[in-house]
Amino acid sequence: MKKAKKSITKPLNINDITIIDDSKLKKAITAAALGNAMEWFDFGVYGFLAYILGQVFFSNASPSVQVVAALATFSVPFLVRPLGGVVFGLLGDKLGRQKVLSMTIVIMSLSTFCIGLIPSYATIGITAPILLLLAKLAQGFSIGGEYSGAATFVAEYSPDRKRGFMGSWLDFGSIAGFLIGAGLVVILSTLLGDAKFRDWGWRIPFFFALPLGVIGLYLRHALEETPTFQQQSESNEQRSEKPSKITLKQILTQYWKSFMVCVGLVIVTNVTYYMLLTYMPSYLSHDLNYHSDHGVLLIIAIMIGMLFVQPMIGLISDKIGRKPFIIGGSVGLLILAYPAFMMINSDNIGLIFLGLLILAILLNCFTGVMASILPAIFPTNIRFSALAIAFNISVLIAGATPTVAAWLVEETNNLYMPAYYLMVVAMVGLVTGLKMRETANQPLRGATPAASNRREAKEILSDHFDSIEQKVEDIDEQIENLQEQRQDLVDQHPKLD
């Protein structure tokens, strides 16, 4: 750690600033976002098909239990995500980000494809839900390294002044994947009819995962390693050092503040995400008795709007910072969650849409900056592993949202329990937002500054020396103040001279 501090304090020159190749940056964003879209494509399909999957794989249960069981199968894989995070995180910090992201997309696409092949409960009995669970566990293991790896990859490829905008495209991929999954469900159910879709048509969306995975693997395999990771590897080679090993205990002791910030941000983001995009379709169809297509179409319209808002928030965060969005989104969720659910429960289609829209905009406040904040709070040598562990421990909590929300509504017979759930989570987000440090326009921890071009690099260098001059002026001013105070004391007490 002492060497890292020494390198940070040495004078900066133009050659220390990394110039990011624009074409490589675009390829990196596309490859990372596509993998994330794949992850959320499955979440979208699974969430929108929960009522059918409950009937197919838990046909011996009551309708209410079928939905809860299907959503529980969605949540159980989150138990293995921390394990996947540890394994892929350590590999990512040792072998590189690009290799690990190629591994995760293969496992994810194959396991999603296999869900479409599993026979129903009526055909093979208890083996059907067991196979479904195994496929979901494989997904959970691979996803344990997916988002944290993709966020690290994008952050390390992005110029400092554009990291918010570039990072926002990662969750743009999430929303787009969710949207494609939901749209595919609607199109197929409309074309095939309710009976055929329930019988076999529901399998088709899962089959799309295989070609998407092949495309994603091709894009990721063709990419170079991130400039930041290459710098660290070259630096280690020059010093004849092996990559430093770090344990979970060290992360929790040396970087516990960063770890807790990551946990808080991921919880508020993902609970809101799963509540709106995974649980709401079942809530609208099962609890409010809307036709399943009604709920799906409403969420699709909401997600289309989110796609436009997402990059705008990332762009604005590069100007005003990330903290205002985390704090503002948390306060908004705390105040507006209950009114939003009042609108959703109003039986008025316009008010239902407005209630969902409020939740969607608040969710955008989090997703628009999340991929740029999280990688910036850990240093390069542990970024992937620390982020993967913290992220997936948090998602372990957040992933239970659809199941817990459905259970709370079922047990209490209170349709406003999801709103209370969001209000509690909003407090977590607010405290975290107030405690976190601002990361906008700053180099990643342990890395040199990164710029889009040489002109921007010169501006960064100028700002760097202006900052040093300001610090020198501040020190001179402090010295003058101390000298004045000393003189005042001497004037009052001449014997002190």
Buried (B, 14 or more C-beta within 10 A) or exposed (E): EEEEEEEEEEEBEEEBBBBBBEEBBEBBBBBBBBBBBBBBBBBBBBBBBBBBBBBBBBEEBEEBBBBBBBBBBBBBBBEBBBBBBBBBBBBBBBBBBBBBBBBBBBBBBBBBBBBBEBEBBEEEEEEBBEBBBBBBBBBBBBBBBBBBBBBBBBBBBBBBBBBBBBBBBBBBBBBBBBBBBBBBBBEBBEEBEBEEBBBEBBBBBBBBBBEBBEBBBEBBEEBBBBBBBBBBEEEBEEEEEEEEEBEBEEBBEBBEEBBBBBBBBBBBBBBBBBBBBBBBBBBBBBBBEBEBBBBBBBBBBBBEBBEEBBBEBBBBBBEEBBBBBBBBBBBBBBEBBEEBBBBBBBEEEEBBBBBBBBBBBBBBBBBBBBBBBBBBBBBBBBBBBBBBBBBBBBBBBBBBBBBBBBBBBBEEEEBBBBBBBBBEBBEBBBBBBEEBEEBBBEBBBBBBBBBBEEEBBEBBBEEBEEEEEEEEEEEEEEEEEEEEEEEEEEEEEEEEE
